């Protein structure tokens, strides 16, 4: 598809051969008014462009697409027409590279819908390397309803007994969920983990082997964390890895707008949910 700007350039090239503007516009099939149009970039457009470019190079927002950038621009400049923002965004060539879609076969029976925070969590492991080549693991625990990253563990080795201790710490700070979705990893199927789940009345819902889409919420989190944090840092040691990952967790929960939450952060979404619950209880 040829853009108006490319057509304007073609008209100027044709006119260098002594052809009139009227004839050149007719050949290129562009209206003369369109050819003569000069974009009026006001000062705010320049500021928006500068702001978008700063977000595009910042580590925490480098993978933001146009909808999420729209939220950030609105916070900074107030309501900005989405078509206007898209023109600025495309003129600066800030579009993210698109990934080919994969065909996925979903289960015939749908999952039960969660209706409140803390009802169902999802957990999984990730792997990465330090600068010296030593591997370390990251344990992620996410609330499916609010998308809150509840807890993370970063260490060279994480066994079932370690997970039980971590869940003991979590239980002192908040109520445990009714269910936790996970894959069939040996840590989740360990005797210590199964015993803990039985004692605390928490149902461990294991997905089918080879079906990571059945644990899609934490897999989505893993992808964001890989792209926005792990792939963008070289960790010298575990202490540095823990600090950087903890900073990303805070950004994810308190600053990063989520499209699934109507572009609220998990923290804001939980606050709005709790206010609505209180309001309904007062009216009842």
Number of C-alpha atoms within 10 A of each C-alpha: 4 6 7 13 12 11 17 20 11 15 25 15 13 17 15 9 8 9 14 13 15 13 14 20 23 13 12 14 11 16 13 16 9 13 17 9 10 8 6 7 9 8 9 10 14 12 12 18 18 13 16 22 16 13 18 19 11 11 15 19 17 16 19 19 15 18 15 16 20 21 19 20 19 12 11 12 12 10 11 15 10 12 9 10 19 15 11 18 20 11 11 13 10 16 15 12 8 6 6 6 6 6 6 8 8 10 10 6 6 8 8 6 10 13 11 14 18 21 18 22 27 25 23 20 20 16 13 17 18 16 11 10 10 12 14 18 16 21 17 21 23 23 23 25 21 26 25 23 21 18 16 18 19 21 15 14 11 16 13 19 15 15 18 18 14 14 16 13 11 14 13 9 9 10 10 19 18 15 17 22 22 23 23 14 13 11 18 21 16 13 13 17 22 17 13 18 18 11 9 12 13 16 15 20 15 16 15 13 10 9 14 14 16 20 20 14 19 26 19 12 19 19 13 14 19 15 15 18 19 21 10 12 14 15 18 14 14 17 12 13 23 17 12 15 20 16 13 20 20 13 15 22 21 16 16 21 24 19 12 12 15 10 17 19 23 24 18 17 23 19 12 12 14 14 12 12 11 11 11 10 9 8 6 6
